[in-house]
Amino acid sequence: MIRSNDRRGGITSNIDWVAVLLYFALITFGWVNIYAATNRGSADSAFAITERYGMQLIWIGGSLLIGVVMMLLDYKYYHILAYPAYIFALLLIIITFTPLGHESNGAHAWIKIGPLLIQPAEFMKIGAALAVARFMSAYTFSTQKLSDVVKLAAIIGVPMLAILLQNDTGSALVYCSFLFMLFREGLNVWIYVVIGFVVALFILSFWIEPTVMVVLLIVVCTALQTLQNRNIRASLRYLAGVTLGTIALHYLFVALKTDVSMFWTILIVLGASLPFVVVYAYRKHLGSVFMYLLLFVFSIGFSQVTDVVFEKMQPHQKHRILDLLGIESDASKWGYNVIQSKIAIGSGGFAGKGFMNGTQTKFNFVPEQETDFIFCTVGEEWGFLGTMFVLVLFAMFILRLMQMGERQQESFGRVYCYSVAGIFMMHVFINIGMTIGLMPVIGIPLPFFSYGGSSFLAFSLLFFIALRLDEANRELNSFSI
């Protein structure tokens, strides 16, 4: 239903025009850089639909038109349609596994309709943000209830898993952005500690030998237990005994030339450490010792699971991760993209080479320069000043979304706005991070800058829904005064 405009001040009086101005600044500068990255000095019009910059203008115009329609809708419909939108987007992802799906760059993540390629994963972010907001806005929901957290994890995890099955790791990783919103909503901080611990384990598993990992985990778990219970002497005895037992078992296996699987090694180590655990726990804190023992077992198991997950990745993904970690490097293959990206950005200097004067992008040294690596064009042609301008624009835009969330009187709008802010933050961090070599190349777009109709439309819809919810909240506040 289209809302009426008979409220105080009309339809546009309560819109956050600062947010709208930031949006237009981003899409304008984004299109300028797409034009610079794809135009080869031809005399074609900027509206030529045969060129990517011309097609992007069509997507911009279409997104603005749809955005206006969404601003005219009653804001209550976003609450009502949250779950249907989630299910519809999930069904679109499922369609990609059928003959209607289209594969590109190793990912089966598109639906081809005539000349158009639609990426459902981009629209799934809208459905997920709305569904999460709807679920968390229920009166009975609490981030302190395990059952609610598990259900919420399922809402976020199901599309994430489906996108992983498409072999689109980058799009799946974006769903970790909901952790930002959950932190604002009061999710237990220890969950973030565990997640950080898991991420650290994943990275360390590439660098550290299994035996050293076991010893390191024993030290960490014992240190955590000691900090909690402050029984230093008993912890040191436990630590010394288990560490020495683990090292002794390792060299015994080496001396006997025994091929023992990691599973059996874990069992033997736990068996060797059990007497020390019993002696320590006999006094007190049996529950905490058991908890850290479980943490130890989980950590060892996870460090082995990473090997299995890593082997399931595509060869180019594995090489890019290893290259990022400094384990291996090949400038002519998997390291080529990042090296050329760094050259392009670095060559821009302080003020850049000037509009349309980027040689690295003009001569196609940088692959995917108008999509995943569009930030190279910004760095080369606009230099340090241009890149800082873009970063400031994104920072102000994301902060404005957070401010919209803080203004909300209902939890639905607050959760949604913070979810959108987290999604934009994750995209900006990963995309720019991979162009300067701080993140692996996983292929996600830079919002409003990377060429692509699905991504541009999805980012615009995310923003316009947040803008509509904020406008409705301000409208209701002004009407009630």
Summary of the structure (lengths in Angstrom):
residues: 481
radius of gyration: 26.0
end to end distance: 25.9
largest distance: 86.3
contacts: 1532
relative contact order: 0.14
helix: 71%
strand: 3%
